[in-house]
Amino acid sequence: MNKVKYINFLFLLFLISSCSLTKGLKENEYVVYQAKIEGIEKSDKDALTRLIKQSPNTRIPLLNTSVGVAFYRFGLLTFDSAKIINKRKELFEERDALVERQNQEEQLARKEVKRYNKINSQITSLDKKLEFGNFFMRTGNARVILDSMETMDTERQMTFYLANNGFFDSFVEYKVETEGKKAFVTYQITEKEPYIIDSVYSRSDDENIYKLLNQSLRQTEIKTNSRYEQAQLSRERQRVEDFLKDNGYYTFSKSYIEYNVYQDTLKKTVQIEQLIRKPEFENFHTVYTLDSIYFSINSPSDLIYDEEAESTYQDINFKIYRDRYSEKIISSRIFLSKGELYNKTDVLETQRQLANLDLFRFVNISFDTVGTVLTPRIFTQPNQKYLITNQLGASITEQVPGPFFSHSLRNRNLFRGAEIFEFNFRAGLEGVVSATGEGGVFRSRELNTSASIIFPQFLIPINRSSLERFGRYNPRTRTLVGYNYVDRPEYTRESVNGILAYNWNTRNLRQQFTFNLLDANFIRSSLSDDFRVILENFQNQGNNLINSFLPSYVSSMSGQVVVNFNQYGTYQKNNASLLRIFVESGGTTLNFVDRSSLENRSLAYFQFLKFQADFRRYVPLSNKRTLAYRLNLGLAKPYGISNGVLPYEKYFFAGGSTGIRAWQPRRLGPGSYTPPVNENGSFDYRFEQPGDILFEGMFELRQKLYGYFDGAFFVDIGNSWTFEEDPTRPGADFKFDRFYKELAVGTGIGLRMDFDFLVLRLDMGVKAVDPARPEGQRFILGNFFKGFLGEPGQTVFNIGIGYPF
């Protein structure tokens, strides 16, 4: 699309969006302008609303126009299906020619193989356009014209939904009112009394199945004394199928399960009978056992022919492309054994753990059946050995977004033992507040690079059977060497680090564990003259923060557990939460070294303990509204040779776009410390405020607004403190009798643009309670309404990428 087309598009989009939704309608055509439900008392209004077949187009407030319809109309004008069909035909002809050459010559050149794969990708893209339209049609939406058949179908679906959720005596009626070319649809619901589940019992002619089901009664999805829900029966049907398949019943399916619901119309209760039917030509369902397992890795492309090496390892028959893969590692991810009963869970776990190796494009498992014996056959194909990714974008850490460039290289199966080699490079530029300049925004440069090898096993001296025993937990050992460089207005900081870490997760994926056996860092800093003067003045007053910038060696051991409840972080309708607990011990090995031998060395050493607990949760309130909150607690305590000082990166900081948003990043606190005052009466927030203790509580109400736009109202509460008194920052230390009076409170609103792949965020935070002020004067929210954006420094704007939590 050239520049002229872009100009035409913008002009046309303006014209279309300025047109009324009702313009151009034929006789007896009406735009669905409103669709509402009335009469709901106990049922789920959001679920019923989602059943409406014709929901009104999202309109611009106070206007009879829709940007989505404008996009769709423009896409429709520029959509040429005939051109797409012709292009698709040309690609098919080119692909058929390559296949014909491959049949004649047995093997294509590498360039031709790449072209073959690219043609397949282009055909898939064209098929998507033919089915869903071009980009503008997929982004927008067509005008919703009233269709009486769709309205009647909605009425029927609502009636079915109510009956399936216990409202057997309910009924639904609808009415349509018109005003000009606008249609207003109302669905009137009469619920009546819901039915309650009184009892549940099972019946089966297969005694073995009957005994198994009795053993799993506690896991049943059908709950007595609860309102009848068809969804409970569906979940129980699936649970019974999965349970029996985990006990050898390979051919059993939920189609053999029937439910009979007997209603008592006087008591408004139901009895549920679960019936397990017999196979059509058998008296009992068959139990299957496993025979030998066959595992094969085919060539990376159907157009490449290569010999395969055959071998046997632990009763698994391998046929591997070019003998490039470790049978030992692969077998540790296969949980099927000869002579055992068929187990569906083990099959799925095998498929998942083989995929976690990141070696294969796909993992398919099939079974050959002979009598009551199953022969498992696992088919895979190698993934691309080298993966190179370059990314250019914008990021923000503190104040103003800046560009970054990142490059990553991945080499799969490095030593033919399923190892993954990763090389990463990132360079970025951002705007930050200087601790020494007279206000304004200054440039911050950051560069980091690292090389790591990930082994699909624990590299620790334990018995040989550990590989098979831990295979279900996706064990990984990560070794890393990296270099980091930060250039801020106050200082330049370089570090070289090495990491030896172990990672694993539980079988249900809810818990993820990380244990860093070694995290070693050599750090060198160069301070600006102004910043050095500030730190030296602090030192003269008893604050040894300058020691954090000495040439130093920082080593630590740490562990982290992440517990994910109900798939937090993915789109869903249910409540979800996440808990992260992190524990770190710095300089642990120095406890076994004579302290006097380290005092005269050229490097500074640190000993410290650090703990952090981070809990996050979101609660959907409706289809378009969610309540999300986060509680974050952190403690860091130096001891021993540290002389009361932490490495600078180990301190906690409060404030910023992912913390207390009414304060600038890293500028809140600590405690009731009062910063210097500027000439205009505002506080001087140039200086970062490190602390040993951190508490943050963030509460946010998120609301879908229009299209890509979401809104938020938030309240943040928290602060940081020090363990010991700080002579340079009076009131910074934590005291039980006053810490609750030193909690800062900020509130505000936010606007987000959610493009699925990227979220842009703008938050306006307003200081409501400022602990830096004298007691009795800390509530300052009222000042916001006395002037534009309140008093100087009371309002802070934060630009961010992604949600704050």
Buried (B, 14 or more C-beta within 10 A) or exposed (E): EEEEEEEBBEEBBEEBBEBEBBEEBEEEBBBBBEBEBEBBEEBEEEEBBEBBBBBBBBBEEEEBBBBBBBBBBBBBEBBEEEEBEEBBEEBEEBBEEBBEBBEEEEBBEEEBBEBBEEBEEBBEEBEEBEEEBBEBBBBBBBBBBBBEEBBEBBBEBBBEBBBBBBBBBBBBEBEBEEEEBBBBBBBBBEBBEBBBBBEBEBEBEBEBBEEBBEEEEEEBBBEEEEBBBBEBBBBBBEBBBBBBBBBBBBBBEBEBBEBEBEBEEEEBBBBBBBBBBBEEEEEEBBBBBBBBBBBBBBBBBEBBEEEBEEEEEEBBBBBBBBBEBBBBBBBBBBBBBBEEBBBBEBBEBBBBBBBBBBBBEEBEBEBEEEEEBBBBBBBBBBBEEEBEEEEEEBBBBBBBBBEBEBBBBBBBBBEEEBBBBBBBBBBBBBBBBBBBBEEEBBBBBBBBBBBBBBBBBBEEEEEEEBBBEBBBBBBBBBBBEBBBBBBBBBBBBBBEBBBBBBBBBEEEEBBBBBBBBBBEBBBBBEBBEEBBEBBEEBBEEEBBBBBBBBEBBBBBBBBBBBBBEEEBEEEEEEEBBBBBBBBBBBBBEBEEEEEEEBEEEEEBBBBBBBEBBBBBBBEBEEEEBBBBBBBBBBBBBBBBBBEBBBBBEBBBBBBBBBBBBBBBBBBBBBBBBBBEEBEEEEBBBBBBBBBBBBBBBBBBBBBBBBBBEBBBEBBBBBBBBBBEEBEBBEBBBBEEEBBEEBBBBBBBBBBBEBEEEEBBBBBBBBBBBBBBBEEEEBEBBEBBEEEEEBBEBBBBEBBBBBBBB
